[in-house]
Amino acid sequence: MTKKKLGILVNTDKHLKHLSGLCQAALSSDVEISLFIMDDGCSLIDTLNFKELCDADDITATVCDHSYKEKGFTKDLVNIKAGSQFEHAIIANECDRYIVL
């Protein structure tokens, strides 16, 4: 049986606690998670809690390269790949459920 997939668009920096809770609940139910980070969500990349999320098995994180650069970030990414809206579309297409935070 294939694992269920949850896609989460993180486009604000306001809901890290909720994001963390959703991810923990999904992981405990053996669900794969794909995060797509863009706009103000890019500022979460520097927080310890978000970094820990991206280190978890079964979580794949992609940041919109355009948003990341537009917000003035220049650091090399660790456990987060840079991508485009094309990757975002793939996540939305392949997941069983999709959440926007």
C-alpha positions as CSV (number, residue, x, y, z in Angstrom):
1,M,0.0,0.0,0.0
2,T,1.4,3.4,-0.9
3,K,1.7,6.2,1.6
4,K,-0.7,9.0,1.6
5,K,0.8,12.4,0.6
6,L,0.1,15.8,2.2
7,G,1.0,19.0,0.4
8,I,1.4,22.2,2.4
9,L,1.9,25.6,0.9
10,V,3.6,27.8,3.5
11,N,3.2,31.4,2.2
12,T,3.1,33.2,5.6
13,D,5.3,33.2,8.7
14,K,2.3,33.3,11.0
15,H,1.5,29.6,11.6
16,L,4.6,27.8,12.5
17,K,3.0,26.2,15.6
18,H,0.1,24.9,13.5
19,L,2.5,23.7,10.7
20,S,4.6,21.8,13.2
21,G,1.5,20.2,14.8
22,L,0.1,19.2,11.4
23,C,3.4,17.7,10.3
24,Q,3.8,15.7,13.6
25,A,0.2,14.4,13.3
26,A,0.8,13.4,9.6
27,L,4.1,11.8,10.3
28,S,2.6,9.8,13.2
29,S,0.0,8.5,10.7
30,D,2.7,7.5,8.2
31,V,2.0,10.3,5.7
32,E,4.6,11.8,3.4
33,I,4.7,15.6,3.5
34,S,5.8,18.0,0.8
35,L,6.2,21.6,1.8
36,F,6.4,24.5,-0.7
37,I,7.6,27.7,0.9
38,M,7.1,31.1,-0.7
39,D,6.5,34.8,0.0
40,D,6.6,35.6,3.7
41,G,7.0,31.9,4.5
42,C,10.6,32.2,3.5
43,S,11.4,33.9,6.8
44,L,10.6,30.6,8.6
45,I,13.6,29.0,7.0
46,D,15.9,30.6,9.6
47,T,13.9,29.4,12.6
48,L,15.1,26.4,14.6
49,N,11.7,24.7,14.7
50,F,11.3,24.9,10.9
51,K,14.8,23.6,10.3
52,E,14.0,20.6,12.5
53,L,10.8,20.0,10.5
54,C,12.8,19.9,7.3
55,D,15.3,17.4,8.8
56,A,12.5,14.9,9.5
57,D,12.2,11.7,7.4
58,D,9.2,11.8,5.1
59,I,9.2,15.6,4.8
60,T,10.4,17.2,1.6
61,A,10.8,21.0,1.5
62,T,11.1,23.2,-1.5
63,V,11.4,27.0,-1.5
64,C,10.3,29.2,-4.3
65,D,13.7,30.5,-5.6
66,H,12.1,33.7,-6.8
67,S,10.4,34.5,-3.5
68,Y,13.5,33.6,-1.5
69,K,15.7,36.0,-3.5
70,E,13.0,38.7,-3.7
71,K,12.8,38.7,0.1
72,G,16.5,39.3,0.2
73,F,17.7,35.9,1.4
74,T,21.0,34.7,0.1
75,K,22.1,31.9,2.5
76,D,22.7,28.4,1.1
77,L,19.8,26.1,1.9
78,V,20.2,23.0,4.0
79,N,17.6,20.2,3.6
80,I,15.5,22.6,1.5
81,K,15.7,22.6,-2.2
82,A,15.3,25.6,-4.4
83,G,12.6,25.3,-7.0
84,S,9.9,27.1,-9.0
85,Q,6.2,27.3,-9.3
86,F,6.5,24.2,-11.5
87,E,7.5,22.2,-8.4
88,H,4.6,23.7,-6.6
89,A,2.3,22.5,-9.3
90,I,3.7,19.0,-9.1
91,I,3.2,18.9,-5.3
92,A,-0.4,20.0,-5.6
93,N,-1.0,17.4,-8.3
94,E,0.6,14.5,-6.5
95,C,-0.8,15.0,-3.0
96,D,-3.9,13.4,-1.6
97,R,-4.7,16.5,0.5
98,Y,-3.4,20.1,0.2
99,I,-3.3,22.8,2.9
100,V,-2.4,26.4,2.7
101,L,-0.9,28.2,5.7
